[in-house]
């Protein structure tokens, strides 16, 4: 009977080592790079295991936001949003 015990012992030990190795590989290949990437403010792609910097659409097209009333972009972003009036939604208390 001792030979069966040794077989089970080594099978269990091998399974535990395989699981620990898989978890360590996951940590070093996915979790650690993802945390570094997101800490830098970039986007992490699980599919490609790559860190990418978001590119604003303005950089691609060259078009900048122009407010409809002719104000500059700084003035438009600094002005407060109009308050919703009570008559804006009739039938709602």
C-alpha positions in Angstrom: 0.0 0.0 0.0 2.8 2.5 0.5 3.3 2.8 -3.3 -0.2 4.1 -3.8 0.3 6.7 -1.1 3.5 7.9 -2.8 1.7 8.1 -6.1 -1.1 10.2 -4.6 1.4 12.3 -2.8 3.3 13.2 -5.9 0.2 13.7 -8.0 -1.1 16.2 -5.4 2.2 17.9 -5.1 2.4 18.2 -8.9 -1.1 19.6 -9.1 -0.4 22.2 -6.5 2.8 23.2 -8.2 1.0 23.5 -11.6 -1.7 25.8 -10.1 0.9 28.0 -8.3 2.9 28.3 -11.5 -0.2 29.2 -13.5 -1.1 31.9 -10.9 2.4 33.4 -10.9 2.5 33.5 -14.7 -0.9 35.3 -14.7 0.3 37.8 -12.2 3.5 38.6 -14.1 2.0 38.5 -17.6 -1.3 40.3 -17.0 -2.0 41.7 -13.6 1.3 43.6 -12.9 1.5 45.2 -16.4 -2.2 46.1 -16.3 -1.7 47.9 -12.9 1.4 49.8 -14.3 -0.4 50.8 -17.4 -3.5 52.0 -15.6 -1.4 53.9 -13.0 0.2 55.8 -15.9 -3.3 56.8 -17.2 -3.2 54.6 -20.3 -5.5 51.9 -21.5 -4.7 48.2 -21.0 -5.8 45.6 -23.7 -6.3 42.1 -22.3 -6.7 40.7 -25.7 -3.3 41.9 -27.0 -1.6 42.4 -23.6 -0.6 45.9 -24.7 -0.7 49.3 -23.1 -2.0 52.1 -25.3 -2.3 55.8 -24.8 -5.7 57.2 -25.7 -5.6 59.6 -28.6 -8.2 62.5 -28.7 -10.2 62.7 -31.9 -9.1 66.3 -32.2 -5.5 65.1 -32.8 -6.6 62.9 -35.6 -9.1 65.2 -37.4 -7.6 68.6 -36.5 -11.0 70.0 -35.9 -11.6 71.9 -32.7 -14.9 72.4 -30.9 -16.5 75.7 -31.8 -19.5 76.9 -29.7 -22.6 77.9 -31.6 -22.9 81.3 -30.1 -19.4 82.4 -31.2 -17.7 82.4 -27.8 -14.3 80.9 -27.5 -13.9 77.3 -26.2 -12.5 78.5 -22.9 -15.5 80.8 -22.3 -17.9 78.1 -23.3 -16.4 75.5 -20.9 -16.3 78.1 -18.1 -19.9 79.2 -18.4 -22.4 77.4 -16.1 -25.0 75.1 -17.7 -28.5 76.6 -17.9 -30.8 75.6 -15.1 -33.8 73.4 -16.0 -37.0 75.3 -15.7 -40.2 74.0 -14.1 -42.1 74.5 -17.4 -39.6 72.4 -19.3 -41.3 69.2 -18.4 -45.1 69.7 -18.4 -47.1 67.1 -16.5 -44.2 66.3 -14.2 -44.4 67.6 -10.6 
